[in-house]
Amino acid sequence: DAFGPAVCTAAAQRGGRPPPAQEAPGTEGKRAAEDKREAKKKARCPGLGLFYTLLSAFLFSVGSLFVKKVQDVHAVEISAFRCVFQMLVVIPCLIYRNGFIGPKGQRIFLLLRGVLGSTAMILLYYAFQATSLADATVITFSSPVFTSIFAWIFLKEKYSPWDALFTAFTITGVILIVRPPFLFGASAAGTDESYSVHLKGTFAAVAHAVFAAVTMVIIRKMGKSVDYFLSIWYYVVLGLLESVIVLFIIGEWSLPYCGLDRLFLILIGLFGLGGQVFLTKALQIEKAGPVAIMKTMDVVFAFIFQIIFFNDMPTWWTVGGALCVVASSTGAAIRKWCQSSK
């Protein structure tokens, strides 16, 4: 663009187009210089994308820790506060990009993405409150397996025997965490009351993984035709509407009495937004395979936080289930990485 008018003017003065030999060398030299600068920039920080992923995993885990700490505020109300916080951040971005509704053919998918995504968020927060931090985090990592199944059904993507093997590993891991009495006996389940709460939390975590997988399939369906911030906009608006309706139905709408709980609510929004930003930046400069593998650090942080802040040592059942689920998600990530490299 900078030298185009000058070339056209010189050609007009000569009464014809410039010879290709005069234009090609400059273009090639410019491209070579840009490629050199880009390669130098990448070589300067080769592990920056993985560091962003690690930082994202840490921020998400700290946000989950605060959700677990806020026991006097209902999970639906926590979701409402997070939607409000993210809405304040997204609105200026959409004003700058001129659009709050989206393309006409994609609005139904945006509505579905908003409803299902916000439902997944509510279920995740309830799982963190109802069961242990490690159990809930591990089960949420089964989401990629469900994504492969739904993409095979709705998007006609290939579902190989490897995917079936990873699905079997994930189901085994979830069973080890849930520990149904008809398989493990009453002694493995613990007391009836505590196991009932644990069971509700694990079912909520599994439901979160399913809804999150459907949301990912919808986002894949929309592709690049929908702006990223517009997708978040539908997510927070419909999530806030859904949370308010549910809160009025169950009668749990109330401001937290403790000032510390209010601080935790703000921090949940901050750390959740920060984790999303760093994860997005990681995916922009690093391949999805290494990012997905590094993302498993969420599980490590969850185990560490559960031991340090709640003095709750995970059982061997949880450790075994975590190994199965993490191995499944890591294997799926490596396979996708190899396919994209080919």
C-alpha positions in Angstrom: 0.0 0.0 0.0 2.8 2.4 0.7 4.6 2.1 -2.6 1.6 1.1 -4.8 0.6 4.6 -5.9 4.1 5.5 -6.8 4.5 2.5 -9.1 1.2 3.2 -10.8 2.1 6.8 -11.4 5.4 5.9 -13.0 3.7 3.3 -15.2 1.2 5.9 -16.4 4.0 8.3 -17.3 5.6 5.5 -19.4 2.3 4.7 -20.9 2.1 1.1 -19.6 2.4 -1.2 -16.7 5.8 -1.6 -14.9 7.9 -4.5 -15.9 7.4 -7.5 -13.5 11.2 -7.6 -13.0 11.1 -4.2 -11.2 8.2 -5.1 -8.9 9.0 -8.7 -7.9 12.4 -8.1 -6.2 11.1 -5.5 -3.8 8.1 -7.7 -2.9 10.3 -10.7 -2.3 12.7 -8.7 -0.2 9.9 -7.3 1.9 8.4 -10.8 2.6 11.9 -12.2 3.4 12.4 -9.4 5.9 9.0 -9.9 7.5 9.6 -13.7 7.8 13.0 -13.0 9.3 11.5 -10.7 11.9 8.8 -13.2 12.7 11.2 -16.1 13.1 13.4 -13.9 15.3 10.4 -12.9 17.4 9.4 -16.6 17.9 13.0 -17.7 18.7 13.2 -15.0 21.4 10.5 -16.6 23.6 10.0 -20.2 22.4 8.0 -21.3 25.4 5.9 -18.1 25.9 2.7 -19.9 24.7 3.1 -22.7 27.2 3.9 -20.2 30.0 0.6 -18.4 29.2 -1.2 -21.7 29.4 0.4 -22.5 32.7 -0.6 -19.0 34.0 -4.1 -19.5 32.7 -4.4 -22.9 34.5 -3.2 -21.2 37.7 -5.7 -18.4 37.4 -8.6 -20.7 36.7 -7.6 -22.9 39.6 -7.5 -19.9 42.0 -10.9 -18.8 40.8 -12.2 -22.3 41.5 -10.7 -22.1 45.0 -12.6 -18.9 45.7 -15.8 -20.6 44.5 -15.2 -23.4 47.0 -14.5 -20.8 49.7 -17.7 -18.9 49.1 -20.1 -21.5 50.7 -22.7 -19.0 51.9 -23.5 -17.8 48.3 -25.4 -20.0 46.0 -23.7 -21.2 42.8 -26.3 -19.6 40.6 -25.7 -16.2 42.3 -21.9 -16.6 41.8 -22.6 -17.1 38.1 -24.8 -14.0 38.0 -22.0 -11.9 39.5 -19.5 -13.2 37.1 -21.8 -12.5 34.1 -22.2 -8.9 35.3 -18.4 -8.5 35.7 -17.7 -9.9 32.2 -20.5 -7.8 30.7 -18.8 -4.6 31.9 -15.6 -5.7 30.1 -17.3 -6.9 26.8 -19.6 -4.0 26.2 -16.8 -1.5 25.3 -15.2 -4.1 23.0 -18.5 -4.6 21.1 -19.2 -0.8 20.9 -15.8 -0.5 19.2 -16.6 -3.4 16.8 -20.1 -2.1 16.1 -22.3 -5.1 16.7 -24.4 -6.7 19.5 -26.7 -9.0 17.5 -24.5 -10.9 15.1 -25.0 -12.4 11.6 -28.6 -13.3 10.8 -27.9 -16.9 10.0 -25.9 -17.5 13.2 -28.2 -16.0 15.8 -29.9 -19.3 16.7 -26.5 -20.8 17.3 -25.5 -17.8 19.4 -28.6 -18.2 21.5 -27.9 -21.9 22.0 -24.3 -21.2 22.8 -25.4 -18.6 25.4 -28.0 -20.8 27.2 -25.9 -24.0 27.2 -22.7 -22.2 28.1 -24.2 -20.4 31.0 -25.9 -23.6 32.2 -22.5 -25.3 32.1 -21.0 -22.5 34.2 -23.7 -22.8 36.9 -23.3 -26.6 37.0 -19.5 -26.2 37.4 -19.8 -23.8 40.3 -22.3 -26.1 42.0 -19.9 -29.0 41.5 -17.1 -27.1 43.2 -19.4 -26.3 46.2 -20.9 -29.8 46.5 -17.8 -32.0 46.1 -14.1 -31.8 46.5 -12.0 -29.4 44.3 -9.9 -32.2 42.9 -12.9 -34.5 42.0 -14.8 -31.7 40.2 -11.8 -30.5 38.3 -10.8 -34.0 37.1 -14.4 -34.7 35.9 -14.5 -31.5 33.9 -11.5 -32.7 31.9 -13.8 -35.4 30.4 -15.3 -32.6 28.2 -13.0 -33.2 25.2 -14.1 -36.8 25.0 -17.8 -35.7 24.8 -16.8 -33.1 22.3 -15.4 -35.8 20.0 -18.6 -37.8 20.3 -20.9 -34.8 19.6 -18.7 -33.6 16.7 -19.0 -37.1 15.2 -22.8 -37.1 15.5 -23.6 -33.5 14.5 -20.6 -32.3 12.4 -19.8 -35.7 10.8 -16.2 -35.5 12.0 -14.2 -38.8 12.1 -14.5 -40.9 15.3 -11.6 -43.4 15.3 -10.9 -46.4 17.5 -8.4 -44.2 19.3 -11.3 -41.9 20.3 -13.3 -44.8 21.5 -10.3 -45.9 23.7 -10.0 -42.4 25.1 -13.7 -42.4 25.9 -13.4 -45.7 27.7 -10.5 -44.3 29.8 -12.5 -41.3 30.7 -15.6 -43.3 31.7 -13.3 -45.5 33.9 -11.8 -42.4 35.6 -15.3 -40.9 36.3 -16.5 -44.3 37.8 -13.4 -44.3 40.1 -14.3 -40.8 41.3 -18.0 -41.4 41.7 -17.5 -44.9 43.3 -21.1 -46.2 43.0 -21.9 -48.5 45.9 -23.2 -51.4 43.7 -19.6 -51.7 42.3 -17.4 -50.6 45.3 -19.6 -51.4 48.3 -20.9 -49.2 51.0 -17.5 -48.8 52.7 -16.0 -47.0 49.7 -19.0 -44.6 49.5 -18.7 -43.4 53.1 -21.6 -42.1 55.1 -25.0 -41.8 53.3 -25.3 -38.0 53.7 -21.8 -37.1 52.6 -21.9 -39.5 49.7 -25.3 -38.1 48.6 -23.7 -34.6 48.4 -20.7 -36.0 46.7 -22.9 -37.8 44.2 -24.8 -34.6 43.4 -21.5 -32.7 42.9 -20.1 -35.4 40.5 -23.3 -35.5 38.5 -23.2 -31.7 38.2 -19.5 -31.9 37.0 -20.4 -34.6 34.4 -23.4 -32.5 33.2 -21.0 -29.5 33.0 -18.7 -31.5 30.8 -21.6 -32.5 28.5 -23.0 -29.0 28.2 -19.5 -27.6 27.6 -18.9 -30.2 24.9 -22.1 -29.2 23.1 -21.1 -25.6 23.4 -17.7 -26.3 21.8 -19.5 -28.1 18.9 -21.8 -25.1 18.4 -18.7 -22.7 18.4 -17.1 -25.0 15.8 -20.3 -24.9 13.7 -20.3 -21.1 13.7 -16.6 -21.0 12.8 -14.9 -17.6 12.2 -18.1 -16.0 10.9 -18.9 -14.8 14.5 -16.7 -12.5 16.5 -15.2 -13.9 19.7 -16.5 -11.0 21.8 -20.0 -11.4 20.3 -20.0 -15.1 21.4 -19.1 -14.0 25.0 -21.7 -11.3 24.9 -24.5 -13.8 24.3 -23.0 -16.0 26.9 -23.0 -13.4 29.7 -26.4 -11.8 28.8 -28.3 -15.0 28.6 -26.3 -16.3 31.6 -27.4 -13.3 33.7 -31.0 -13.7 32.6 -31.0 -17.4 33.3 -29.3 -16.9 36.7 -31.8 -14.2 37.8 -34.8 -16.4 36.8 -33.4 -19.4 38.7 -32.6 -17.3 41.8 -36.1 -15.9 42.0 -37.6 -19.4 41.5 -35.5 -21.0 44.3 -35.6 -17.9 46.5 -31.8 -17.7 47.0 -31.2 -14.1 45.8 -29.4 -12.2 48.5 -26.2 -10.1 48.8 -23.4 -11.8 50.8 -23.3 -10.6 54.4 -19.6 -11.0 54.8 -17.2 -8.5 53.2 -14.8 -11.3 52.5 -17.4 -13.1 50.4 -17.9 -10.0 48.4 -14.2 -9.8 47.8 -14.2 -13.4 46.7 -17.0 -12.7 44.2 -14.9 -9.9 42.6 -11.8 -12.1 42.5 -13.7 -14.9 40.9 -14.6 -12.6 38.0 -11.1 -11.2 37.8 -9.3 -14.5 37.8 -11.8 -16.1 35.4 -11.3 -13.3 32.9 -7.6 -13.3 33.4 -7.5 -17.1 32.8 -9.5 -16.7 29.6 -7.3 -13.9 28.3 -4.1 -15.8 28.8 -5.5 -19.0 27.3 -6.6 -17.1 24.2 -3.1 -15.5 23.9 -1.5 -19.0 24.3 -3.6 -20.4 21.5 -2.7 -17.5 19.3 1.1 -18.2 19.5 1.2 -21.9 20.2 -0.3 -25.0 18.7 -3.4 -26.4 20.2 -1.8 -29.8 21.1 0.9 -28.5 23.5 -1.6 -26.0 25.0 -4.1 -28.9 25.7 -1.4 -30.9 27.4 -0.2 -28.1 29.5 -3.8 -27.3 30.4 -3.8 -30.5 32.5 -1.9 -28.5 35.1 -5.4 -27.5 36.3 -5.6 -30.9 37.9 -2.3 -30.5 39.6 -3.2 -27.1 41.0 -6.6 -28.5 42.2 -4.9 -31.3 44.1 -2.4 -28.9 45.7 -5.0 -26.3 46.7 -7.3 -29.0 48.1 -4.5 -30.3 50.4 -3.2 -26.9 51.4 -6.4 -24.8 51.9 -8.9 -27.5 52.9 -6.6 -30.1 54.6 -8.3 -32.7 52.5 -6.1 -35.5 51.2 -7.5 -37.0 47.9 -8.3 -40.7 48.1 -6.5 -43.2 46.0 -9.8 -43.6 44.0 -9.6 -39.9 43.0 -5.9 -40.3 42.1 -6.6 -43.3 39.9 -9.6 -41.5 38.3 -7.4 -38.5 37.7 -4.7 -40.5 36.0 -7.3 -42.1 33.7 -9.0 -38.8 32.7 -5.7 -36.9 32.3 -4.2 -39.8 30.3 -7.3 -39.7 28.0 -7.3 -36.0 27.4 -3.5 -35.9 26.9 -3.6 -38.8 24.5 -6.4 -37.1 22.5 -4.4 -33.8 22.4 -1.2 -35.6 21.2 -3.2 -37.4 18.5 -4.8 -34.2 17.3 -1.3 -32.5 17.4 0.2 -35.3 15.3 -2.6 -35.1 12.8 -2.3 -31.3 12.4 1.5 -31.6 12.0 1.0 -34.1 9.1 
